[in-house]
């Protein structure tokens, strides 16, 4: 749909990369270019094409200026509330023959399952060195900082035994994990950092003392040193709990063991107020007599990945509301407001 839409609008460059072989998506990422007619520096606008579930066969209802789904699915404003204004922006420019800078559009896959599309984006064709991810709640808000994140996978091993006949011969991996978790600092650790245990799975039957437990969690921080410190703290707590677990010397019970894997999920982003990607939006807001709020976010997005590529990227709020729920809603006026802001950036 996007290829056809922008082709009909006279896009000068449309390419789909081969990221699908890495992400498992049904398509690759798209990069689209509309050559400029002014000497202003090229800029990109980025959105992601995927949504969360339940997102199949969405039925949209409109009540005045408010859009919702019929309630059985999400609406999909995350991230169609960015895609629709981008289509409107290019339509306005083309229909009215408006002078504009070179505009590049990035549409990624698999954002919702780990920013995979952005991580495997072939960004070499991009001419723009700065731009905006259109992907956040609120309006007239520019996200200039977001944390880095580590994902953790913890495999904890005990000793299996029959839970009814001979429980004394077993050591529950669940018990060891429970004791370790009670020692962790979870939730908001400080003003820059959070930690969470999100998934716990294991066991084979109610009558078997569980030998293995898999735990998945994360640590996020705006500070790379704190990210490393808090990740190591969690690792140390599990290792120490397992090593110090009392095991009878005359039994076949094995000392509990822990395998701890850490994967860097995405890098931190932090932009200064005098960065061109910030000053450009602030100036556009002033033209519209609107104050653009500069804020720090607690979550990661494709923008983190783009900044890691050396592409200065801020996140512009699109007005999405109650996302990832079946109560999701969008206000037409917010999408118009976003389109006006993008128009001022594009036609500077």
N, C-alpha and C positions, 0 to 999 in steps of 0.2 A: 504493500500500500504506500509506504513512504517513498520507495523508488519511483513508483508511478506518479505520485503527487508532485514530487520535486522535479521530476523529468518534465512534467507538463508545465511547471513554472519556469522552465528554462535553466535549470541547474547546469553549471559548466563541468562538473566533475561528480560522479557518483561511483563509489567503489564499495564492495562488500568484501571484508577480509576473510581469512580462512580460520578464524578463531574457533569455529564450531567443532573442529577436530579436537580441541583442547577442553572446551566447556561442555560439550554434549548438547548444545543448543540446536534448534532446528534451522538456524541461520547464523550468519556471522554478524559482526558489527558493521555499521554503515558510516562512511565519511562522505559528506556532500559539500560541495563548494559552489558558492555564487560569487563570481569575480566582482571586485569592487569597481566603482567609478570615481573614487576619491583617493587621495594619498594617505588617508588615515591607516594606522596599523591594522592588519587583519585581526579578527576576533572570532572565537568559536563559542557556540552554545551547545551544551551536551545534555542529553536526556537518556534514560534507560527505557527499553521497550517492554521488558518483562514486568509482570505484576505478581502479587502473592495469590494464593488460593483462599477461598473459592472464587475463581475468576473466569470460569468458562460460561459462555452464553449470557453475558451481562445484558440486562434489560434496564435501560436508563429511563428514569422518570424526571420530569421537570415541573416544578411548582414556582411560578414566577421566575426569578433569577437563580433559583437553587436547583442543582442537579443531585439526584440520589439514584441508587439502584433500587430495584423492587424489594430488596431485602434478603434475597436468597444468596446473593453474591456481593463481593466488593464492588465499588464503582470503577476503580482503576485509575483514580486521579493521581496515584503514585505509580507511574510518572506521566500520565497523559495530560495532567494539568500543566506540564512543561511542553509536551509535544504540540498540543493544540495551539498555544500562542506562537510557537515557532513557525508553524504552518501559516498562521494568520499574518505574522510579520513579513514573511517572504511574499505572500499574496499581496499585501499592501504595497510593498516596495515595487513589485513588478507591475501591478495594475495601474499605479500612479507614476511610474517612471521616476522614482525617487533616487537621488544620488546617495550612495552608501559605500562604506568600506567593504573590503572582501570579508565575506561571512562564511564560516565553516560550521557545519552541523555534524555532531557526533551522536550516533544512536547505538547504545550498547545493549548486549544481552546479559542475562544471568546476574544482574546487580543484586537481586534479592537473596541470592544464595551464596554470597561471598565476594561480590564485586568481580566475578570471574571474567565477564566480557571486557571490562576495563583492564584487568590484569593481562589479558592476552590480546589487547588492541594493537594492531599495527599502526602506530601513530606517526610513522615516518612521512606519510604524504601530507601531514598538516603543515600549513604555512604559518598559521597563527601561533604565537608564543604565549598568549594568555587568553583566558576565556572564563566561562561560567557554567557550572552544573545547575540545572534548573530542577531542584529537588529538595523541597523542605516545606513544612507547614508555616502558616503566617503569611504576611505580605509586607512589602517595603522593608525586608530584612535581608541582610547580607551576612552570611556565615564566613568568618575570616580565620577560624581556627577549629580544628577537630583533633581528637586524640589518636595516637597509634594504638594498636591492639595486638595482643598475643592470644592465640587459641591454644588451649591445653587439652591433652588427652592423657588420662591417668589410668593405667591398668594395675589393679591391686589383686594379689593372689594370696589365698589362704589354703586351707586343707579341707577337702570334701569328706563327708561322712553321712551316715543315715541319721536323720534328725530325730527319729523316734527310738531306734534300737541302740545306737551308740553315739550320741551327740558328743560325748567326751573325747572322741577320736578326731573331731573336726575343729576347725578354726574358721569362723565366718569372716569372709572378706568384707561383709557388710559392717560388722562390728568395728573392724579396724578403720574403715572409711568413716564411719559415724564419729568415732573419737577424733580423728584427724580434722574432720570438717568443723567440729565444735571449737577447734582452736584457731580457725582461719578468721581473718578480717575480710568480711564480704560486704557488698553494698558500696556505699560511698566511703572510701578510705580517707581521702582528703579532697581539697578543692579542685585538684587536677586529676584524680584517679578513682577508678571503680574496679570491683572484682565480682565475679559471679560464678557459681556452680550451677549449670543449667540442665545437664542431662546425667542421670544415673541409671545404669542398666546392668543386669546380670542375673545369675541364678538360673537353675534349670527346672526345679520342682519345689513344692512346699515341704517335701519330706527329705530334701537334700540340703545339708549345710552348704551355703554357696562358696565355691572355691574361687570364683573370679568375678570381679566387678569392674565395669568401665565407667569412668567419670569424665565428663567434658565440661570445660569452663573457659573463662576468658579473664584477662586483665586489660584494662584500658588506662591510658594516661597521656596527658599533654606533655609530660616530661619523660624523655627516653630513659633517664637514669632511674626514675621512680618505676617505670614500666619493668625494667630489668630487676630492680630491687624487690618489688612485690611479687613478680613471677617466681623469683628464687625463694622468696619466703614461703610460698605455697608448696613448692617442691620440697623444701627442707622440712616442713611440718609433716608431710606424708612420709618422707623417708625416715624421720626420727620416730614417728609413731610406730611404723612397722618394725624398725630395728629394736625398739625398746619393749615391744609386746612380749609379755611373759609367756614362755613356752616351756612346758614340763620337759625336763631333760630325759626322762625315761619313757617318752611317748614317741609315736611316729609323726606327730604334728610338725609340719615344716614352719620355720620362721616366716612370717608374712613378708612378701616382697612387693616392690613398687617399680613400675616402669613409667617414666614421665617424659612425654613428648611435647615440645613447644614449637608452634609455627607462627611466624610473624604474619599477621593477617593483612595489615596495611600500615603505612607510615603515618606519622603525625603531619598535620598541615598548620601553618601559622603565617599569616600575611600581615605586613605592616600597613599602617594607615596611608603611607605615601607610595605604596605599590600601585602601579598603573591599573591593575585589575580592581583595586579599591577606589582610587580617585575617579576612574571612568564612571563607575556606578553612582558615586556621590554627586558628580557633576550632572549626570542624567537626572537624578532625583531633584536637584536644584532647578533644572529647567522645567520640571513638572510641579515645582513648589511642594515637594514631598521630602520628608526627612527619612533617610535610609539608616536604619539601625545596624550597627556592627556588633555581631554577637559571636560567642564561642559555643560550639555544639559538643554534645556528649557522644555522638555516634559517628561512624565512618561512612563514607560514600565514595562514589567514583572520583570525586574531587581529590581525595587523598592520594589515589593512584596517579592521577594526572600531575599533581604537584611532584610526586616521586619521579615522574618523567622529565622534570624541569619545565613543565608547562604551568605557569602561575594561574591558579584556578580558585575562584571563590564560588560559594553556593548562593544562588538567589532563590528566595522563598517564592512559592507558586500559589499559595492559598489553599493547598490541600488540607483537608480537615478530617479527623477521625479515621486516618488511613489504617489499613490492615484490619478493618472491621466491616461488617455488613451495614453499619450505620454511617458509612463514609458519605461525605457531602462536598460539593463544590459550588462556589458562588460565581456566577458569570462575571460579576463586576471585578472580582479578583483577577480573573483571567484577562479581562480588558486592561486592568491596571498593569499587569505584568507585560502585556503586549506593548503598552505605551512606553514602559521602561526599556524594553528591548529595542524598540524603535529609536529611542533617543540615543542608545548606545550605538546602534547600527548606522545611524545617519549623522553622527557627530562631525 
